[in-house]
Amino acid sequence: MTLFHVLDILGVLAFAISGSLVAMRKKLDPFGVFIIAFATSVGGGTLRDVLIGAQPVFWMKNIEYIFLIIGAYIFSIFFRKKLKYLNKSLLLFDTIGLGLYTIMGTEIGLIANFHPIIIISIATMSAAFGGVIRDILCNEIPIIFRKEIYATASVFGSMVFLTLHHFNFNINVIYISTSLIVISIRLIAVIFHLSLPTFYTKKDDGI
């Protein structure tokens, strides 16, 4: 088993747990929790595969992904009381998924020999759009559309991946470095309340 495959598995698990936590916080029934967990874990990758013409999409070709999501879903339900601080747990798993899926998207874009701008776009969609689908289904404004630094971390991580790849760094070093950078940017932004500026000002209240 390669490091790429291991990171892929961890990314699926992280996002499935993230989706389960949000769904349970919204007090959905067990079926609803599973649907949100499933959509969160494969949503971004499905969009990526559809856009690049990879048919069938990745989780249809490998039943292992379904079992991983089911396992993460069951884990989240049985250990929901252990995860006392749901907001912190959600942040952790969502951030891990963001970092790992950035690697997956960038690597797939490189294999397809796309332009770097396209590769970064694919990586960001892979990493962030599962969370977008999760938030929309749970009737929340997606993080990617708010001030929080989320997709920006994925963009920067993908750029680092491409830079290290250009200079022929060891692939395992690239994977680990990229994931740690994305995760670090996201956590630092949350801890220190860093955000992107908006176009809204108090003067806009009068409009």
MDTraj code that builds the backbone (N, CA, C; nanometers):
import mdtraj as md
import numpy as np

residues = "MET THR LEU PHE HIS VAL LEU ASP ILE LEU GLY VAL LEU ALA PHE ALA ILE SER GLY SER LEU VAL ALA MET ARG LYS LYS LEU ASP PRO PHE GLY VAL PHE ILE ILE ALA PHE ALA THR SER VAL GLY GLY GLY THR LEU ARG ASP VAL LEU ILE GLY ALA GLN PRO VAL PHE TRP MET LYS ASN ILE GLU TYR ILE PHE LEU ILE ILE GLY ALA TYR ILE PHE SER ILE PHE PHE ARG LYS LYS LEU LYS TYR LEU ASN LYS SER LEU LEU LEU PHE ASP THR ILE GLY LEU GLY LEU TYR THR ILE MET GLY THR GLU ILE GLY LEU ILE ALA ASN PHE HIS PRO ILE ILE ILE ILE SER ILE ALA THR MET SER ALA ALA PHE GLY GLY VAL ILE ARG ASP ILE LEU CYS ASN GLU ILE PRO ILE ILE PHE ARG LYS GLU ILE TYR ALA THR ALA SER VAL PHE GLY SER MET VAL PHE LEU THR LEU HIS HIS PHE ASN PHE ASN ILE ASN VAL ILE TYR ILE SER THR SER LEU ILE VAL ILE SER ILE ARG LEU ILE ALA VAL ILE PHE HIS LEU SER LEU PRO THR PHE TYR THR LYS LYS ASP ASP GLY ILE".split()
xyz = np.array([
    [0.0839, -0.1189, 0.0000],
    [0.0000, 0.0000, 0.0000],
    [0.0886, 0.1256, 0.0000],
    [0.0654, 0.2136, -0.0955],
    [0.1463, 0.3351, -0.1077],
    [0.0978, 0.4424, -0.0099],
    [0.1829, 0.5431, 0.0132],
    [0.1450, 0.6537, 0.1002],
    [0.0258, 0.7291, 0.0409],
    [0.0210, 0.7400, -0.0911],
    [-0.0908, 0.8071, -0.1578],
    [-0.2224, 0.7392, -0.1210],
    [-0.2223, 0.6051, -0.1246],
    [-0.3437, 0.5291, -0.0939],
    [-0.3821, 0.5463, 0.0532],
    [-0.2829, 0.5475, 0.1402],
    [-0.3085, 0.5658, 0.2832],
    [-0.3708, 0.7024, 0.3090],
    [-0.3153, 0.8071, 0.2474],
    [-0.3678, 0.9417, 0.2644],
    [-0.5083, 0.9540, 0.2066],
    [-0.5326, 0.8842, 0.0972],
    [-0.6651, 0.8831, 0.0367],
    [-0.7673, 0.8251, 0.1339],
    [-0.7318, 0.7140, 0.1967],
    [-0.8203, 0.6495, 0.2940],
    [-0.8463, 0.7422, 0.4125],
    [-0.7406, 0.8041, 0.4633],
    [-0.7542, 0.8937, 0.5768],
    [-0.8419, 1.0143, 0.5424],
    [-0.8302, 1.0632, 0.4192],
    [-0.9128, 1.1755, 0.3764],
    [-1.0601, 1.1405, 0.3741],
    [-1.0924, 1.0222, 0.3218],
    [-1.2316, 0.9756, 0.3190],
    [-1.2860, 0.9629, 0.4608],
    [-1.2080, 0.9018, 0.5491],
    [-1.2509, 0.8832, 0.6878],
    [-1.2731, 1.0169, 0.7580],
    [-1.1795, 1.1090, 0.7380],
    [-1.1881, 1.2391, 0.8043],
    [-1.3133, 1.3147, 0.7619],
    [-1.3412, 1.3186, 0.6328],
    [-1.4580, 1.3918, 0.5854],
    [-1.5885, 1.3211, 0.6214],
    [-1.5867, 1.1869, 0.6239],
    [-1.7068, 1.1134, 0.6637],
    [-1.7414, 1.1428, 0.8103],
    [-1.6402, 1.1471, 0.8955],
    [-1.6624, 1.1803, 1.0365],
    [-1.7095, 1.3247, 1.0504],
    [-1.6478, 1.4133, 0.9734],
    [-1.6875, 1.5539, 0.9741],
    [-1.8350, 1.5686, 0.9375],
    [-1.8765, 1.5017, 0.8307],
    [-2.0166, 1.5074, 0.7884],
    [-2.1102, 1.4495, 0.8923],
    [-2.0699, 1.3398, 0.9548],
    [-2.1526, 1.2774, 1.0585],
    [-2.1724, 1.3702, 1.1772],
    [-2.0657, 1.4399, 1.2172],
    [-2.0740, 1.5306, 1.3311],
    [-2.1696, 1.6468, 1.3040],
    [-2.1601, 1.7019, 1.1833],
    [-2.2506, 1.8123, 1.1483],
    [-2.3951, 1.7639, 1.1476],
    [-2.4187, 1.6470, 1.0878],
    [-2.5542, 1.5936, 1.0772],
    [-2.6128, 1.5629, 1.2149],
    [-2.5313, 1.5067, 1.3046],
    [-2.5810, 1.4779, 1.4397],
    [-2.6069, 1.6067, 1.5167],
    [-2.5260, 1.7089, 1.4930],
    [-2.5483, 1.8382, 1.5570],
    [-2.6798, 1.8988, 1.5099],
    [-2.7168, 1.8674, 1.3847],
    [-2.8435, 1.9152, 1.3291],
    [-2.9610, 1.8249, 1.3663],
    [-2.9335, 1.7200, 1.4449],
    [-3.0353, 1.6269, 1.4950],
    [-3.1071, 1.5526, 1.3826],
    [-3.0319, 1.5130, 1.2805],
    [-3.0897, 1.4320, 1.1735],
    [-3.1034, 1.2877, 1.2196],
    [-3.1902, 1.2128, 1.1526],
    [-3.2056, 1.0718, 1.1877],
    [-3.0867, 0.9927, 1.1334],
    [-3.0714, 0.8639, 1.1725],
    [-2.9540, 0.7849, 1.1300],
    [-2.9322, 0.7819, 0.9788],
    [-3.0400, 0.7726, 0.9012],
    [-3.0249, 0.7716, 0.7557],
    [-2.9733, 0.9066, 0.7072],
    [-3.0262, 1.0133, 0.7642],
    [-2.9813, 1.1463, 0.7261],
    [-2.8348, 1.1682, 0.7594],
    [-2.7924, 1.1170, 0.8739],
    [-2.6515, 1.1286, 0.9129],
    [-2.5624, 1.0578, 0.8122],
    [-2.6047, 0.9378, 0.7688],
    [-2.5249, 0.8631, 0.6714],
    [-2.5164, 0.9367, 0.5382],
    [-2.6278, 0.9935, 0.4935],
    [-2.6286, 1.0658, 0.3661],
    [-2.5332, 1.1844, 0.3702],
    [-2.5347, 1.2584, 0.4813],
    [-2.4456, 1.3735, 0.4941],
    [-2.2997, 1.3272, 0.4996],
    [-2.2739, 1.2191, 0.5724],
    [-2.1378, 1.1654, 0.5800],
    [-2.0892, 1.1229, 0.4415],
    [-2.1769, 1.0574, 0.3668],
    [-2.1418, 1.0110, 0.2319],
    [-2.1155, 1.1285, 0.1388],
    [-2.2047, 1.2259, 0.1396],
    [-2.1908, 1.3416, 0.0504],
    [-2.0649, 1.4220, 0.0823],
    [-2.0336, 1.4342, 0.2106],
    [-1.9154, 1.5111, 0.2503],
    [-1.7875, 1.4432, 0.2051],
    [-1.7824, 1.3110, 0.2180],
    [-1.6584, 1.2380, 0.1900],
    [-1.6314, 1.2191, 0.0408],
    [-1.7361, 1.2095, -0.0409],
    [-1.7121, 1.1840, -0.1838],
    [-1.7580, 1.2979, -0.2742],
    [-1.8207, 1.4011, -0.2169],
    [-1.8765, 1.5080, -0.2999],
    [-1.7729, 1.5805, -0.3832],
    [-1.6640, 1.6234, -0.3206],
    [-1.5609, 1.6961, -0.3936],
    [-1.4928, 1.6103, -0.4978],
    [-1.4616, 1.4861, -0.4621],
    [-1.3970, 1.3948, -0.5565],
    [-1.4864, 1.3584, -0.6731],
    [-1.6169, 1.3480, -0.6467],
    [-1.7124, 1.3177, -0.7542],
    [-1.7179, 1.4323, -0.8548],
    [-1.7259, 1.5557, -0.8037],
    [-1.7253, 1.6722, -0.8921],
    [-1.5983, 1.6765, -0.9748],
    [-1.4852, 1.6485, -0.9115],
    [-1.3555, 1.6454, -0.9809],
    [-1.3575, 1.5443, -1.0950],
    [-1.4032, 1.4232, -1.0670],
    [-1.4035, 1.3177, -1.1688],
    [-1.4974, 1.3498, -1.2843],
    [-1.6118, 1.4089, -1.2523],
    [-1.7073, 1.4463, -1.3572],
    [-1.6454, 1.5515, -1.4489],
    [-1.5780, 1.6497, -1.3914],
    [-1.5190, 1.7581, -1.4701],
    [-1.4041, 1.7096, -1.5589],
    [-1.3261, 1.6138, -1.5099],
    [-1.2124, 1.5667, -1.5898],
    [-1.2493, 1.4476, -1.6770],
    [-1.3754, 1.4032, -1.6697],
    [-1.4228, 1.2947, -1.7553],
    [-1.3820, 1.1563, -1.7104],
    [-1.3546, 1.1400, -1.5806],
    [-1.3180, 1.0081, -1.5278],
    [-1.4464, 0.9315, -1.4966],
    [-1.4780, 0.8334, -1.5787],
    [-1.6005, 0.7569, -1.5628],
    [-1.5714, 0.6070, -1.5540],
    [-1.6403, 0.5373, -1.4594],
    [-1.7249, 0.5921, -1.3538],
    [-1.6414, 0.6639, -1.2486],
    [-1.7054, 0.7421, -1.1640],
    [-1.6325, 0.8186, -1.0622],
    [-1.5668, 0.7232, -0.9635],
    [-1.4687, 0.7743, -0.8882],
    [-1.3777, 0.6899, -0.8113],
    [-1.4459, 0.5942, -0.7152],
    [-1.5497, 0.6369, -0.6442],
    [-1.6093, 0.5497, -0.5430],
    [-1.6971, 0.4407, -0.6047],
    [-1.7336, 0.4557, -0.7310],
    [-1.8082, 0.3504, -0.7996],
    [-1.7165, 0.2395, -0.8499],
    [-1.5896, 0.2736, -0.8690],
    [-1.4930, 0.1745, -0.9169],
    [-1.4331, 0.0922, -0.8038],
    [-1.4412, 0.1430, -0.6823],
    [-1.3769, 0.0758, -0.5689],
    [-1.4716, 0.0757, -0.4492],
    [-1.5287, -0.0413, -0.4187],
    [-1.6264, -0.0538, -0.3118],
    [-1.5647, -0.0241, -0.1755],
    [-1.4312, -0.0234, -0.1689],
    [-1.3623, 0.0051, -0.0435],
    [-1.4048, 0.1385, 0.0151],
    [-1.4309, 0.2370, -0.0695],
    [-1.4707, 0.3689, -0.0211],
    [-1.6039, 0.3632, 0.0531],
    [-1.6979, 0.2836, 0.0030],
    [-1.8278, 0.2711, 0.0677],
    [-1.8120, 0.2128, 0.2076],
    [-1.7301, 0.1092, 0.2186],
    [-1.7080, 0.0467, 0.3488],
    [-1.6383, 0.1420, 0.4454],
    [-1.5459, 0.2223, 0.3937],
    [-1.4784, 0.3210, 0.4773],
    [-1.5768, 0.4237, 0.5326],
    [-1.6663, 0.4695, 0.4472],
    [-1.7657, 0.5685, 0.4903],
    [-1.8597, 0.5077, 0.5934],
    [-1.9035, 0.3843, 0.5692],
    [-1.9910, 0.3166, 0.6655],
    [-1.9196, 0.3010, 0.7999],
    [-1.7910, 0.2630, 0.7955],
    [-1.7139, 0.2465, 0.9180],
    [-1.7011, 0.3777, 0.9947],
    [-1.6728, 0.4867, 0.9219],
    [-1.6600, 0.6181, 0.9861],
    [-1.7934, 0.6637, 1.0439],
    [-1.8997, 0.6339, 0.9728],
    [-2.0356, 0.6683, 1.0178],
    [-2.0697, 0.5960, 1.1483],
    [-2.0419, 0.4665, 1.1527],
    [-2.0690, 0.3870, 1.2734],
    [-1.9818, 0.4357, 1.3896],
    [-1.8542, 0.4630, 1.3590],
    [-1.7625, 0.5148, 1.4615],
    [-1.8154, 0.6444, 1.5221],
    [-1.8626, 0.7340, 1.4360],
    [-1.9112, 0.8642, 1.4826],
    [-2.0336, 0.8501, 1.5721],
    [-2.1203, 0.7563, 1.5378],
    [-2.2414, 0.7365, 1.6175],
    [-2.2085, 0.6762, 1.7540],
    [-2.1269, 0.5725, 1.7550],
    [-2.0957, 0.5032, 1.8793],
    [-2.0091, 0.5869, 1.9738],
    [-1.9278, 0.6747, 1.9161],
    [-1.8375, 0.7534, 1.9991],
    [-1.8779, 0.9004, 2.0060],
    [-2.0034, 0.9275, 1.9741],
    [-2.0481, 1.0674, 1.9747],
    [-2.0401, 1.1284, 2.1142],
    [-2.0599, 1.0470, 2.2178],
    [-2.0520, 1.0986, 2.3545],
    [-1.9070, 1.1224, 2.3964],
    [-1.8163, 1.0471, 2.3344],
    [-1.6741, 1.0684, 2.3633],
    [-1.6259, 1.1989, 2.3008],
    [-1.6874, 1.2326, 2.1878],
    [-1.6511, 1.3572, 2.1191],
    [-1.7331, 1.4711, 2.1797],
    [-1.6980, 1.5051, 2.3025],
    [-1.7787, 1.6009, 2.3779],
    [-1.7783, 1.7388, 2.3135],
    [-1.6652, 1.7780, 2.2607],
    [-1.6548, 1.9117, 2.2036],
    [-1.6742, 1.9007, 2.0529],
    [-1.7993, 1.8954, 2.0121],
    [-1.8306, 1.8684, 1.8717],
    [-1.7702, 1.9721, 1.7785],
    [-1.7728, 2.0974, 1.8182],
    [-1.7181, 2.2003, 1.7300],
    [-1.5690, 2.1795, 1.7070],
    [-1.4948, 2.1462, 1.8136],
    [-1.3521, 2.1225, 1.7997],
    [-1.3262, 1.9960, 1.7197],
    [-1.4064, 1.8927, 1.7429],
    [-1.3895, 1.7678, 1.6685],
    [-1.4185, 1.7896, 1.5211],
    [-1.5239, 1.8646, 1.4930],
    [-1.5596, 1.8947, 1.3550],
    [-1.4471, 1.9699, 1.2860],
    [-1.3920, 2.0697, 1.3532],
    [-1.2818, 2.1474, 1.2964],
    [-1.1628, 2.0578, 1.2651],
    [-1.1287, 1.9694, 1.3578],
    [-1.0135, 1.8816, 1.3405],
    [-1.0302, 1.7913, 1.2192],
    [-1.1412, 1.7179, 1.2144],
    [-1.1606, 1.6225, 1.1052],
    [-1.1798, 1.6919, 0.9704],
    [-1.2491, 1.8038, 0.9713],
    [-1.2695, 1.8780, 0.8475],
    [-1.1374, 1.9332, 0.7946],
    [-1.0516, 1.9780, 0.8861],
    [-0.9213, 2.0325, 0.8473],
    [-0.8298, 1.9231, 0.7936],
    [-0.8312, 1.8073, 0.8576],
    [-0.7507, 1.6945, 0.8092],
    [-0.7958, 1.6547, 0.6694],
    [-0.9276, 1.6452, 0.6501],
    [-0.9796, 1.6111, 0.5177],
    [-0.9402, 1.7122, 0.4120],
    [-0.9432, 1.8399, 0.4494],
    [-0.9045, 1.9457, 0.3562],
    [-0.7604, 1.9278, 0.3102],
    [-0.6720, 1.9010, 0.4046],
    [-0.5303, 1.8840, 0.3709],
    [-0.5050, 1.7625, 0.2840],
    [-0.5684, 1.6513, 0.3174],
    [-0.5434, 1.5272, 0.2438],
    [-0.6058, 1.5300, 0.1047],
    [-0.7247, 1.5869, 0.0927],
    [-0.7891, 1.5913, -0.0392],
    [-0.7222, 1.6921, -0.1325],
    [-0.6531, 1.7894, -0.0762],
    [-0.5741, 1.8800, -0.1595],
    [-0.4650, 1.8019, -0.2324],
    [-0.4037, 1.7090, -0.1614],
    [-0.3009, 1.6232, -0.2222],
    [-0.3604, 1.5383, -0.3329],
    [-0.4756, 1.4767, -0.3046],
    [-0.5382, 1.3884, -0.4031],
    [-0.5685, 1.4632, -0.5331],
    [-0.6314, 1.5807, -0.5187],
    [-0.6690, 1.6579, -0.6369],
    [-0.5498, 1.7044, -0.7175],
    [-0.4448, 1.7488, -0.6474],
    [-0.3246, 1.7957, -0.7166],
    [-0.2562, 1.6818, -0.7909],
    [-0.2450, 1.5686, -0.7262],
    [-0.1806, 1.4526, -0.7892],
    [-0.2565, 1.4068, -0.9128],
    [-0.3880, 1.4020, -0.9033],
    [-0.4697, 1.3603, -1.0177],
    [-0.4571, 1.4603, -1.1321],
    [-0.4527, 1.5890, -1.0997],
    [-0.4336, 1.6912, -1.2030],
    [-0.2998, 1.6789, -1.2718],
    [-0.1964, 1.6459, -1.1961],
    [-0.0630, 1.6254, -1.2539],
    [-0.0617, 1.5047, -1.3473],
    [-0.1249, 1.3971, -1.3043],
    [-0.1303, 1.2756, -1.3866],
    [-0.2007, 1.3045, -1.5188],
    [-0.3042, 1.3890, -1.5126],
    [-0.3788, 1.4246, -1.6337],
    [-0.3061, 1.5291, -1.7182],
    [-0.1930, 1.5801, -1.6673],
    [-0.1098, 1.6764, -1.7397],
    [-0.1828, 1.8069, -1.7694],
    [-0.2601, 1.8545, -1.6714],
    [-0.3296, 1.9817, -1.6866],
    [-0.2355, 2.0987, -1.6582],
    [-0.2777, 2.2168, -1.6994],
    [-0.2057, 2.3403, -1.6682],
    [-0.2097, 2.3609, -1.5169],
    [-0.1044, 2.4197, -1.4576],
    [-0.1013, 2.4398, -1.3126],
    [-0.2243, 2.5100, -1.2554],
    [-0.2787, 2.6084, -1.3272],
    [-0.3980, 2.6784, -1.2775],
    [-0.5158, 2.5813, -1.2671],
    [-0.5285, 2.4952, -1.3660],
    [-0.6362, 2.3956, -1.3649],
    [-0.6137, 2.2954, -1.2526],
    [-0.4895, 2.2560, -1.2330],
    [-0.4570, 2.1604, -1.1264],
    [-0.4955, 2.2175, -0.9900],
    [-0.4609, 2.3429, -0.9667],
    [-0.4946, 2.4070, -0.8393],
    [-0.6465, 2.4152, -0.8219],
    [-0.7169, 2.4444, -0.9301],
    [-0.8633, 2.4515, -0.9249],
    [-0.9223, 2.3156, -0.8905],
    [-0.8710, 2.2111, -0.9544],
    [-0.9198, 2.0757, -0.9281],
    [-0.8917, 2.0349, -0.7839],
    [-0.7718, 2.0673, -0.7366],
    [-0.7349, 2.0333, -0.5990],
    [-0.8270, 2.1024, -0.4993],
    [-0.8567, 2.2295, -0.5247],
    [-0.9425, 2.3052, -0.4340],
    [-1.0842, 2.2515, -0.4342],
    [-1.1350, 2.2168, -0.5508],
    [-1.2687, 2.1584, -0.5582],
    [-1.2740, 2.0242, -0.4859],
    [-1.1732, 1.9421, -0.5070],
    [-1.1675, 1.8113, -0.4409],
    [-1.1700, 1.8269, -0.2892],
    [-1.0962, 1.9263, -0.2406],
    [-1.0803, 1.9433, -0.0968],
    [-1.1970, 2.0159, -0.0313],
    [-1.2537, 2.1141, -0.1005],
    [-1.3496, 2.2034, -0.0350],
    [-1.4960, 2.1762, -0.0669],
    [-1.5263, 2.1146, -0.1803],
    [-1.6658, 2.1081, -0.2222],
    [-1.7468, 1.9994, -0.1530],
    [-1.6801, 1.9025, -0.0919],
    [-1.7537, 1.8088, -0.0079],
    [-1.8149, 1.8823, 0.1099],
    [-1.7362, 1.9744, 0.1678],
    [-1.7865, 2.0566, 0.2772],
    [-1.8963, 2.1515, 0.2329],
    [-1.8865, 2.2008, 0.1097],
    [-1.9911, 2.2885, 0.0551],
    [-2.1228, 2.2125, 0.0461],
    [-2.1172, 2.0919, -0.0087],
    [-2.2379, 2.0098, -0.0219],
    [-2.2951, 1.9783, 0.1160],
    [-2.2087, 1.9435, 0.2102],
    [-2.2518, 1.9141, 0.3479],
    [-2.3263, 2.0321, 0.4078],
    [-2.2675, 2.1507, 0.3967],
    [-2.3275, 2.2688, 0.4584],
    [-2.4599, 2.3066, 0.3922],
    [-2.4673, 2.2938, 0.2609],
    [-2.5917, 2.3261, 0.1904],
    [-2.7025, 2.2304, 0.2324],
    [-2.6718, 2.1014, 0.2389],
    [-2.7722, 2.0025, 0.2795],
    [-2.8165, 2.0240, 0.4240],
    [-2.7267, 2.0781, 0.5060],
    [-2.7588, 2.1044, 0.6472],
    [-2.8084, 2.2464, 0.6696],
    [-2.8382, 2.3163, 0.5600],
    [-2.8963, 2.4507, 0.5667],
    [-2.8046, 2.5504, 0.6366],
    [-2.6768, 2.5446, 0.6038],
    [-2.5808, 2.6406, 0.6551],
    [-2.5100, 2.7088, 0.5385],
    [-2.4610, 2.8315, 0.5606],
    [-2.3798, 2.8978, 0.4586],
    [-2.2453, 2.8268, 0.4540],
    [-2.2053, 2.7721, 0.3398],
    [-2.0782, 2.6986, 0.3312],
    [-1.9594, 2.7821, 0.3760],
    [-1.8657, 2.7172, 0.4437],
    [-1.7467, 2.7865, 0.4932],
    [-1.6726, 2.8570, 0.3808],
    [-1.6708, 2.7949, 0.2634],
    [-1.5948, 2.8504, 0.1505],
    [-1.6489, 2.9869, 0.1076],
    [-1.7754, 3.0168, 0.1394],
    [-1.8361, 3.1435, 0.0994],
    [-1.8345, 3.2471, 0.2115],
    [-1.7749, 3.2101, 0.3249],
    [-1.7645, 3.3033, 0.4360],
    [-1.6222, 3.3583, 0.4430],
    [-1.5972, 3.4397, 0.5448],
    [-1.4677, 3.5056, 0.5571],
    [-1.3553, 3.4086, 0.5944],
    [-1.3917, 3.2948, 0.6549],
    [-1.2907, 3.2047, 0.7084],
    [-1.1933, 3.1570, 0.6006],
    [-1.0678, 3.1446, 0.6394],
    [-0.9664, 3.0923, 0.5479],
    [-0.9829, 2.9416, 0.5399],
    [-1.0334, 2.8957, 0.4277],
    [-1.0641, 2.7530, 0.4103],
    [-1.0105, 2.7062, 0.2758],
    [-1.0802, 2.7447, 0.1692],
    [-1.0339, 2.7071, 0.0357],
    [-0.8989, 2.7701, 0.0048],
    [-0.8734, 2.8873, 0.0625],
    [-0.7447, 2.9553, 0.0414],
    [-0.6285, 2.8678, 0.0871],
    [-0.6490, 2.7948, 0.1971],
    [-0.5450, 2.7042, 0.2479],
    [-0.5173, 2.5936, 0.1466],
    [-0.6231, 2.5448, 0.0828],
    [-0.6078, 2.4405, -0.0185],
    [-0.5343, 2.4934, -0.1413],
    [-0.5678, 2.6150, -0.1826],
    [-0.5007, 2.6770, -0.2974],
    [-0.3511, 2.6892, -0.2706],
    [-0.3166, 2.7395, -0.1530],
    [-0.1765, 2.7568, -0.1179],
    [-0.1054, 2.6216, -0.1098],
    [-0.1720, 2.5234, -0.0520],
    [-0.1134, 2.3902, -0.0414],
    [-0.0858, 2.3281, -0.1764],
    [-0.1788, 2.3436, -0.2690],
    [-0.1601, 2.2902, -0.4036],
    [-0.0435, 2.3596, -0.4743],
    [-0.0278, 2.4888, -0.4513],
    [0.0846, 2.5626, -0.5093],
    [0.2175, 2.5110, -0.4537],
    [0.2197, 2.4820, -0.3249],
    [0.3408, 2.4272, -0.2633],
    [0.3720, 2.2900, -0.3226],
    [0.2693, 2.2074, -0.3390],
    [0.2852, 2.0746, -0.3995],
    [0.3502, 2.0869, -0.5370],
    [0.2951, 2.1745, -0.6205],
    [0.3465, 2.1904, -0.7566],
    [0.4900, 2.2433, -0.7574],
    [0.5196, 2.3322, -0.6646],
    [0.6553, 2.3872, -0.6563],
    [0.7555, 2.2799, -0.6182],
    [0.7234, 2.2027, -0.5157],
    [0.8131, 2.0946, -0.4722],
    [0.8269, 1.9881, -0.5811],
    [0.7176, 1.9605, -0.6506],
    [0.7215, 1.8626, -0.7601],
    [0.8111, 1.9118, -0.8730],
    [0.8049, 2.0415, -0.9001],
    [0.8872, 2.0999, -1.0061],
    [1.0361, 2.0831, -0.9769],
    [1.0707, 2.0908, -0.8482],
    [1.2113, 2.0777, -0.8094],
    [1.2483, 1.9338, -0.7706],
    [1.1625, 1.8419, -0.8105],
    [1.1909, 1.6980, -0.7975],
    [1.2172, 1.6514, -0.6536],
    [1.1392, 1.7040, -0.5601],
    [1.1466, 1.6531, -0.4235],
    [1.0882, 1.5120, -0.4185],
    [1.1278, 1.4359, -0.3181],
    [1.0717, 1.3024, -0.2986],
    [0.9201, 1.3132, -0.2822],
    [0.8466, 1.2241, -0.3471],
    [0.7006, 1.2350, -0.3497],
    [0.6399, 1.2232, -0.2112],
    [0.6964, 1.1386, -0.1262],
    [0.6443, 1.1255, 0.0098],
    [0.6643, 1.2533, 0.0899],
    [0.7774, 1.3192, 0.0670],
    [0.8039, 1.4480, 0.1319],
    [0.7013, 1.5507, 0.0849],
    [0.6694, 1.5479, -0.0433],
    [0.5709, 1.6411, -0.0995],
    [0.4343, 1.6184, -0.0359],
    [0.3926, 1.4924, -0.0269],
    [0.2626, 1.4606, 0.0323],
    [0.2525, 1.5109, 0.1754],
    [0.3516, 1.4773, 0.2544],
    [0.3490, 1.5132, 0.3962],
    [0.3574, 1.6643, 0.4146],
    [0.4466, 1.7284, 0.3386],
    [0.4639, 1.8735, 0.3500],
    [0.3361, 1.9472, 0.3116],
    [0.2757, 1.9052, 0.2016],
    [0.1542, 1.9713, 0.1542],
    [0.0410, 1.9598, 0.2551],
    [0.0174, 1.8389, 0.3050],
    [-0.0917, 1.8184, 0.4004],
    [-0.0688, 1.8980, 0.5280],
    [0.0544, 1.8995, 0.5776],
    [0.0845, 1.9727, 0.7001],
    [0.0685, 2.1230, 0.6818],
    [0.1050, 2.1725, 0.5641],
    [0.0926, 2.3164, 0.5368],
    [-0.0543, 2.3579, 0.5325],
    [-0.1364, 2.2803, 0.4624],
    [-0.2792, 2.3127, 0.4540],
    [-0.3432, 2.3080, 0.5927],
    [-0.3149, 2.2010, 0.6659],
    [-0.3716, 2.1859, 0.8004],
    [-0.3248, 2.2990, 0.8919],
    [-0.1967, 2.3342, 0.8832],
    [-0.1421, 2.4404, 0.9688],
    [-0.2054, 2.5752, 0.9378],
    [-0.2199, 2.6073, 0.8088],
    [-0.2811, 2.7350, 0.7698],
    [-0.4232, 2.7446, 0.8235],
    [-0.4976, 2.6373, 0.8081],
    [-0.6372, 2.6362, 0.8540],
    [-0.6462, 2.6514, 1.0060],
    [-0.5656, 2.5776, 1.0787],
    [-0.5706, 2.5828, 1.2247],
    [-0.5237, 2.7184, 1.2775],
    [-0.4170, 2.7719, 1.2184],
    [-0.3669, 2.9031, 1.2609],
    [-0.4728, 3.0107, 1.2362],
    [-0.5404, 3.0019, 1.1222],
    [-0.6443, 3.0999, 1.0896],
    [-0.7577, 3.0948, 1.1910],
    [-0.7949, 2.9741, 1.2330],
    [-0.9035, 2.9598, 1.3304],
    [-0.8594, 3.0070, 1.4689],
    [-0.7410, 2.9651, 1.5102],
    [-0.6919, 2.9996, 1.6446],
    [-0.6752, 3.1505, 1.6613],
    [-0.6221, 3.2155, 1.5583],
    [-0.5949, 3.3591, 1.5687],
    [-0.7026, 3.4447, 1.5005],
    [-0.8131, 3.3798, 1.4611],
    [-0.9276, 3.4503, 1.4020],
    [-0.8871, 3.5311, 1.2784],
    [-0.8063, 3.4699, 1.1948],
    [-0.7650, 3.5343, 1.0706],
    [-0.8701, 3.5080, 0.9636],
    [-0.8962, 3.6055, 0.8829],
    [-0.9966, 3.5896, 0.7789],
    [-0.9659, 3.6805, 0.6623],
    [-1.0313, 3.6512, 0.5513],
    [-1.0179, 3.7365, 0.4339],
    [-1.1094, 3.8576, 0.4486],
    [-1.0723, 3.9704, 0.3893],
    [-1.1585, 4.0893, 0.3984],
    [-1.2859, 4.0706, 0.3171],
    [-1.3898, 4.1420, 0.3540],
    [-1.5143, 4.1388, 0.2782],
    [-1.5402, 4.2767, 0.2196],
    [-1.6391, 4.2852, 0.1299],
    [-1.6748, 4.4126, 0.0688],
    [-1.7815, 4.4851, 0.1497],
    [-1.8255, 4.4187, 0.2579],
    [-1.9319, 4.4782, 0.3398],
    [-1.8745, 4.5764, 0.4409],
    [-1.9379, 4.6902, 0.4566],
    [-1.9026, 4.7872, 0.5596],
    [-2.0303, 4.8309, 0.6306],
    [-2.0147, 4.8991, 0.7427],
    [-2.1303, 4.9465, 0.8167],
    [-2.2145, 5.0437, 0.7352],
    [-2.1495, 5.1147, 0.6429],
    [-2.2222, 5.2096, 0.5589],
    [-2.3234, 5.1382, 0.4694],
    [-2.2961, 5.0077, 0.4431],
    [-2.3856, 4.9323, 0.3556],
    [-2.5208, 4.9074, 0.4209],
    [-2.5313, 4.9264, 0.5525],
    [-2.6585, 4.9035, 0.6202],
    [-2.7655, 5.0001, 0.5717],
    [-2.7204, 5.1143, 0.5209],
    [-2.8165, 5.2143, 0.4759],
    [-2.8649, 5.1930, 0.3346],
    [-2.8077, 5.0930, 0.2658],
    [-2.8460, 5.0706, 0.1261],
    [-2.9815, 5.0006, 0.1188],
])
top = md.Topology()
chain = top.add_chain()
for i, resn in enumerate(residues, 1):
    res = top.add_residue(resn, chain, resSeq=i)
    for name in ("N", "CA", "C"):
        top.add_atom(name, md.element.get_by_symbol(name[0]), res)
traj = md.Trajectory(xyz[None], top)
